[in-house]
Amino acid sequence: MPSASNEELPLQEIVPGYSSRFADWGGITVAFEKAHKGQDASNMVKGLPDDRCQAPHWGYVFSGKIVVDYGDREETIEGGQAYYIAPGHKLTFLEDSEALEFTPTEELEKTFEAARRNAAAGEQLGG
């Protein structure tokens, strides 16, 4: 699929409470992401090194405000900004947010595996 709108990418549930429209295009996952104000994805990444997502992400925030916590510093990304999020992060959503994101599929699948383990163990997505 060389191009797609938000509606054309398949809606996939990663864990209960978190679904996204995404597809793997040649080793890069293209995703239209939506998150609710107050949502904290920390429980999803428990068990990864430092309990942080280890996948790099590139993208563009259409609307909202996201805080990226690296442990030693925080960065805020707002609607209208392009971004790079380095490995070793946790995310919190200060506002309802929508973004288009690009992530190496192999790295992202490691995060999804941790999220599925945590969901099976009873961890919930906050927010």
C-alpha positions as CSV (number, residue, x, y, z in Angstrom):
1,M,0.0,0.0,0.0
2,P,1.9,3.1,-1.2
3,S,-0.5,5.6,0.4
4,A,-3.5,5.6,2.7
5,S,-5.7,7.9,4.6
6,N,-6.5,7.4,8.3
7,E,-9.7,5.5,7.4
8,E,-7.8,3.2,5.0
9,L,-5.4,1.8,7.5
10,P,-6.7,-1.1,9.6
11,L,-7.9,-0.4,13.1
12,Q,-6.0,-2.8,15.4
13,E,-6.4,-3.2,19.1
14,I,-3.0,-3.5,20.8
15,V,-4.4,-4.1,24.3
16,P,-7.8,-3.4,25.7
17,G,-8.2,0.4,25.8
18,Y,-5.6,1.1,23.2
19,S,-6.3,0.8,19.5
20,S,-4.6,2.4,16.5
21,R,-4.8,2.6,12.8
22,F,-1.5,1.2,11.5
23,A,0.3,-0.9,8.9
24,D,3.8,-2.1,8.2
25,W,5.2,-0.6,5.0
26,G,8.6,-2.1,4.3
27,G,9.8,-2.4,7.8
28,I,8.3,0.9,9.0
29,T,5.0,1.0,10.8
30,V,2.9,3.9,9.7
31,A,0.2,4.8,12.3
32,F,-2.5,7.4,12.9
33,E,-2.5,7.7,16.7
34,K,-5.2,9.1,18.9
35,A,-4.9,9.4,22.7
36,H,-7.1,10.9,25.4
37,K,-6.2,13.7,27.8
38,G,-4.6,12.2,30.9
39,Q,-3.7,9.0,29.2
40,D,-0.5,7.6,30.6
41,A,1.1,4.7,28.7
42,S,3.6,3.8,31.5
43,N,1.9,0.5,32.4
44,M,2.2,-0.7,28.7
45,V,6.0,-0.5,28.8
46,K,6.7,-2.2,32.1
47,G,9.3,-4.9,31.7
48,L,11.2,-3.1,28.9
49,P,14.6,-1.6,29.9
50,D,14.1,1.1,32.5
51,D,10.3,0.5,32.0
52,R,10.5,2.8,29.0
53,C,9.6,2.4,25.3
54,Q,12.8,1.5,23.4
55,A,11.5,2.3,19.9
56,P,12.3,5.5,18.1
57,H,9.4,7.4,16.6
58,W,9.1,10.1,14.0
59,G,5.9,12.0,13.4
60,Y,3.6,15.0,13.3
61,V,1.1,16.1,15.9
62,F,-2.1,17.4,14.3
63,S,-3.6,18.4,17.6
64,G,-3.0,18.1,21.3
65,K,-0.1,18.2,23.7
66,I,2.2,15.3,24.6
67,V,4.9,15.1,27.3
68,V,7.8,12.9,26.6
69,D,9.6,11.8,29.8
70,Y,13.2,10.5,29.3
71,G,13.9,10.2,33.1
72,D,16.5,13.0,33.2
73,R,14.4,15.5,31.2
74,E,11.0,16.1,29.7
75,E,10.0,17.5,26.3
76,T,6.6,18.8,25.2
77,I,5.3,18.3,21.7
78,E,2.2,20.3,20.6
79,G,-0.2,20.3,17.7
80,G,1.5,21.6,14.5
81,Q,4.9,20.2,15.4
82,A,6.9,17.5,13.8
83,Y,8.9,15.3,16.2
84,Y,11.5,12.7,16.9
85,I,11.2,10.7,20.1
86,A,14.3,8.8,21.0
87,P,14.3,5.3,22.6
88,G,14.0,5.3,26.4
89,H,10.8,7.3,26.9
90,K,7.4,7.3,28.5
91,L,4.5,9.4,27.2
92,T,1.7,11.3,28.9
93,F,-1.1,13.2,27.0
94,L,-1.9,16.6,28.4
95,E,-4.7,17.1,25.9
96,D,-6.7,14.8,23.5
97,S,-4.1,14.3,20.8
98,E,-3.9,13.1,17.2
99,A,-0.7,12.3,15.4
100,L,0.8,10.5,12.4
101,E,3.8,8.4,13.4
102,F,6.5,6.3,11.8
103,T,8.4,3.6,13.8
104,P,10.7,0.8,12.8
105,T,8.3,-2.2,12.9
106,E,10.8,-4.6,14.6
107,E,11.4,-2.2,17.5
108,L,7.7,-1.4,17.8
109,E,6.7,-5.0,18.0
110,K,8.9,-5.4,21.1
111,T,6.9,-2.6,22.8
112,F,3.6,-4.3,21.7
113,E,4.8,-7.6,23.2
114,A,5.5,-6.0,26.5
115,A,2.1,-4.2,26.4
116,R,0.3,-7.6,25.7
117,R,2.2,-9.2,28.6
118,N,1.2,-6.4,30.9
119,A,-2.4,-6.5,29.8
120,A,-2.5,-10.2,30.4
121,A,-1.1,-9.6,33.9
122,G,-3.8,-7.1,34.6
123,E,-2.0,-3.8,34.0
124,Q,-4.4,-1.2,32.6
125,L,-3.7,1.8,30.4
126,G,-4.2,4.9,32.5
127,G,-6.3,7.8,31.7
